[in-house]
């Protein structure tokens, strides 16, 4: 059972009232002017209101069931065939529960009666040049970690970027203690980014055995979860809450990623992370991890705090602040602070603004090794929804790492020919007058234009 908000409850009450009024007319027919036999065609022979409501409810239930997958439109009434969730929803006190076969499984990629969900996504894409972020960096290893950008040719081919699969059960604490879990696997060109490269080499999924040319396997999430009331706690290996963009490509507007996201933010953590809804508008996160990008392993005594908050300033504006600080493992001692502000200007125009600061004692040089010691990232997005099938967007980024500035402007569209399919063409302009300072191909890499396109199927 899904926990309902007050808005949902009020909506349910309104829906019940509408159904009740409709049921009366449905049962009585056109000859009755009202639901209790006062029309000329009813002439004192009409049944009582209670009986009319009862019969009308049964008629509506039967009709909806026959129109849905539970009825003769799919399997001729086979009880193993479930109705759409909109029909099975219990918005009117479980009126339609029996007709919808409660408890039956939702199919291979649906949610079962136990709350366990199995799903995934498939992404194929193409970029004509390396982009300084995901495409063009190849698989990491313990010898040349972070060194160079063109050591594996992931561009110029139409390939499988991500094949993701997950098994999930959300912990629901609305009725006492609720338990859940999530296991997630990714295979493809992006697999190495999802691996736990903050581990000692050869531990968990950070191992050459997981790599096959430009394609790699990864297990970016494997955690247990417990929830009680407004508090939930994850324990295990999970994605970072820091920043705006994410590893699963379907969670982003663009195919390409921020330079900031790729170079100065963690991707995953191993540890414990609590989330508490402190009110209708405020959620607080707090936890402890084994540093950055670790998978059930501790490199260089990684030991760091992870936390922040999400605050809804209004129905249209949200502010997120996340940070990690301490011994970051492979990234040295230091901290990362990230602020994201999003605002809906109208129903069709939205902007997102992000500001990140990284400070560490790693002693690296982004221009020479591709790993920054200190950096600042400032990113702005503007989105315009043209219609339900088409949305346009632009992303501007300024990234300053170890005293050298890197700039990108990316623009593209999301085309949705179906709810489960999105196609994303984009153009990415990159320029950095100071990129030639450190060599390592930075001059060519960060002074170019990259074209990309991909398609994501979600199930």
N, C-alpha and C positions, 0 to 999 in steps of 0.2 A: 504494500500500500504506500502510495506516495504521500509524503507529508505536505499539507496544504498551508498556504499563507492566508491571511485574512482576505486579501483581494480575490484569491481563488475561491474561498468560501462564499463570499458575496456573489461572485459570478455564478456559482453553483445554485444558490438560492434563486437568483434571477432566472436561470435556465429552467428550474423546476416550475416556477410560476408560468413561464411561457408554455412549457409542455402541458401543464394542467389545462390552460385555456384552450390550447390546440386540441387536446384529447376530447374535450367536451363536444366541440364541433365535429370532430372526426367520428365520434360514436353516434351522435344524435342525427347527423345527416343534414341536408339542406332544408328539410321541411320544418325543423325546429329553429325558432328565432333565438333561443337561449339554451342553456345547459340543463334546465330543470323543467322542461315541458310546458313553457308558457306560450309557445307559438301556436298559431292556428292549426298547424299540421299535427300537433301533439295531442290536443283535445283531451287532456286528462288521462291518456293512456301511457304517458311516459314513466319510465322507471325512476327511482330515486337517484339523487345526485351521486350517492356513494356507489351505486351499482354502475352508473354511467362511467364514472372515473375508473372503476375496476376493469370494465370491459374495454374502455378506450386504451388503458395502459397495456392490456394484453395484445390488442390489435397493433399498437405502435411497436411493441416488442417484437411481435411476429414479423411485421413488415420490415423493420430494420435488420432483423436477423437474416431474412431471405435475401435482402439486398447486399449483405456483407459476405465475407469469405466463410462465415459459419453456415450459410444457407445454400440454396441450390445453385448459386453462382460459382461455387467451388466445392466440389466433393459431394454435392447433393445431400447436404446436412450432416456430413461426417463429423462426429464430435471432435476429431483430431485436428480439424481445420479452424483456426482462430479468426475472429473478426478483426478489423482494423482497430487500433487503440482508441480512436475517437468514438467508436461504437461501444467498445468494452469499458470505456471510462465510467466510473461510478459517480458522476456528478450529481445524480438525483437519488442518492441513498441506495446505490447498488440496484437500481431498477432493472438494468439490463444484464446483471451479473450472470444469471443462469443461462440466458440465451447465448452468451459469449463463451461458454466453456471455460470458466475460471480455472487457472492452474495449469492449463495446457501450455506446452512449450511454444515459443515464438519462432521456431525454425532454427536452422544452423547458425545464423548470424543475428538472432533476436534474443530477447531476454526471456529466460525460463521462469517458471513459477517460483523457483528458489532465489531469483534475483541475480543469477549468474548470466553474464552477457559475453558472447563471443563475437568478435567483429574484426575489421581491419580496413586497409586501404592499399591501393596500387597506384604508383606514380611513375609515369614514363616522361622523360624530358630531354631537351637538347639545348646546349649553349655552344656558340661558335668559338668562344675563347675562355680561358680561366677568368674567374671573377674576383679573386682576392679573398674569397670567403669559402664556401663549400666546394665549388667546382674547380678542380685543377690541383688539389693538394695531395692527392694520393693517400695511401695507407701510412699511418704513423708506425714507427718501430723504435726499438730502444737505442738505435744507432744515430739516426738522423731526425729524431723527434723535433718537429717545428722548423727544421732547416730547409730553406728553399720553397718554391711554390710550384715548380713545373716538373716535379720528379715522377709524376704519373699522369698520363694524358686522359683525363676524365671528360674533356670537352671534344667537340667535333664528332660526337657519336650520339645517336638517339638510343638512350639506354634506360635501364630500370633504376631510377633514383632511389625509390623506397618501396619495398613490399613489407607492410606492417601488419602484424596480427596481435591481438590482445585477448586476454581472458580477465574479466573484471567482475567484482561484486562490490558495490558501494556500501560502506558502513552507514546504516541508518540508526541514529540515536534518538529518534523521536519518541520511541516507546521503551526507553531503558537502554541497556547495553546492546549495541549493534556491532557486528564484526564484518570485515570485508578484506579484499585483497586485490592486487593487480599484477599480472605478468604480461610483459610486452616484448616482442622481438621485431627486429628490423633487418632486412637484407637488401643490399643494393649499393649503388655508387656512394650514397650518403652513410653507409654503414659504419665507416671508420670514425665519423664525427659523433656517432651515438655510442661508441665503445668507451670503456672506462680507462682512458689513456692517462688518467692521474694515478694509476696503479703501478706497482712494481711490474715490470714486463713479465708476461707469462701467467698473470693472475686473472681469474674470471674471464671476461671476453677480450682482454687486451693481450692477444696472442696471435702469432702468425698463422696458427691453425684455423683461425676464424676468417682469414683473408684469402681471397681468390682473385688475384689480379686487381682490377679496379672495383671489384665487388667484395663486400665484407658483411659478416654477420655481427649483430650486436644484441645485447639484452639490456636496454636502457632503463627498464623499470621492473622491479621485483620486490614488492613490499606487502606487508600486512597492515591493516587499518582497524582501529577501534573508535567508536563514537558513543557519546552519552550526552544527550541534550544538544547544546550548542557547541560542544567541544569534540573535536576529532583529532586523532593522532596517527601518523604514519610511521612505520618502522621498517627500514630496509633501504632499497636502492630506488631513487625517484628523480624525476626532472626538477631542475631548479625553478624557483618562483621568481628569480631575478630577471629583469628585462621584459621587453615586449614581444620579441620574436621567440619561436620555439623550434625544437628539433623536428617533430612531425610536420611535414611540409603543408598539410592541409590546415594547420593552425595559423598560417600566415597568408597575407594577401599576395605577396610576390614569390616567385620561384627562387630568386637570389636572396641572400641574407645580408644584413648589416655587416660592415667590417668590424664595428664595435662588438656586435653579438659574437662573431666568430673568434675574435682575438682577445677580448677583455671581459668576457662573462663566462661563468661556469655553465656546463650543459647538464650535468647530473651531480648527485651527491649520494653518499651512503651515511645514514644516521637516523635521527628521529626528528620529526617536524610536527608540531601541534598547530591547530587552527581553531580559533575561538570567535564565535559571532557575538561581539560585545553589545550589539544593538542592531536596529534595522539598517543602519548605515555604515557600521564599522566592523571589520574583521581583522583580528590580530594573529600574526604568525610568529612562532618562536621555536627554535630547535638547536640541535648540535649535530655537526657532521665531521667526517674524517677528511675535511678539506674539499678541494675542487675535483670533480670528474673522477671520483674514486668509486670502485665497485667491490664492496666487501673486502677492502684491503686498505692498509694505512701506509702511505709513502711519506718519508721524511717526518714522521711523527705528526701528521696532519691532525689538527684539532681546532675547530672553528665554530663560531656562532653563526646561525642563519635565522633571519627573521625580518619582520616589517609589518606593514598594515595596508589595508585597502579601505578607503573612505569615500563613500558616495556623498559628494557635496550637494548634489541635487539629483533629480531624475535624469538630467542630461550630462552631468559632469562627475567623473570619478578620478580620484588621486590614489596612486599606488607608490609606496616606498618600500624597497627591499634592500637588504645588505647582508654581506657576510664578512667576518673579520676574525683574525687570529692567524694560526698556522694553516695556510691554504694548501698544504701538501706540495705538489709539484710546482706551485706558483710562488713559493716562498711565504714569508710573513707579510701581512698587509691586510687591506680591506677593499671591498667593492661596494659602492653606493649607487643605487639606481632609482630614479624618480620618473614615473610615467603619468602624464595628465591627458585624459581623453575627454572630448566634449562633442555632443551632438548639437550642431548649430540649427539644423532643421531635420525633418524626417529623412532627408536624402543626402545631407552634407555632414561629414564627421571629420574631426581632426584629432591627431594623436601627437604628443610631444614628449620626447624622452631625453633625459640627461644622465650620463653615467660618468663616474670617476673611479679609476683604479689606481692604487698606490701600493707598491711592494718593494721589498729589498732583494728581489731576484737577481738584479744586476744584468738583466738581459738588454738586448737592443733590437727593437722591432725591424729596423732597417737592415740589420745583419743576420738575425736569426729567425725573424718572424714572430718573436715572443716579446711583448712590450713589458717594460719595467713599470712605467707610469703612463697613464693615458686618460684622455677625456673624450667622450663621445656625445654629440648633440644631433638628434635625429627628429625630423618632422614628417608627418604623414598628412595627406589630405585625400579623402575618399568622397566619391559622388555616385550615388545609386541612381542609375538611369532608369531601370525597371527591374522586375524580379529576375530576369535572366542576364542582366548586364550591369557591371559596376566598374568604374574607373578609379585609378589611384595614382598618386605620385609620392615618392619618398626622397627626401633630401637628407644627406648625412655629411657631417664634418667630424672627422676622427683625427685626433692629434696624439701620436704615440712617440714618446721620447724625443720631443721637440720638432717632429716633422708632421705636417698636416696632409691628410688624405681626404678627398672629396668624392662623393658619388651623388648622382641624381638618377633615379629609376622611375620610369612611368610605364603603365600597362593597364590591362583590363582583365577582369574575371568574367568569363562567359559560362553560363550554366544552362546547357540545353536540357538537363534533367536534374532533379534534386540530388542525385548521387554522383553527378559528374560535373567537374569544373575544368575549363581550359584557360590557361594563363599565358598569353604572349606578353613580352616585356622588352624594353630597351634600357640599358644601364650605361650611363656615361661616367667615366672615372678620370680624375686628373689630380696630380700631385707634383708641383714644380720641384719639391725637394726630395722626391723619391729616389733619385739617382745617387744620393749621398752614400748609402751603404752598399750599393751594388746588389747582388743576389737576384737580378732580374726585376727589381722593384720599379725601375723606370718604365720598362715596357708593360709590366703588369698593371700599374696604377695610372697609366696614361693611355687609355684606349676606350673603345665602345664595344659593349657585349650585347648580343641579341640572344634571347632565350625564349623557349616555349615549352610548356608541359601540360599534361592532363592527369587529373587525380580522380580515381573511382573509389568511392567510400561505401562500405557495406557493413 
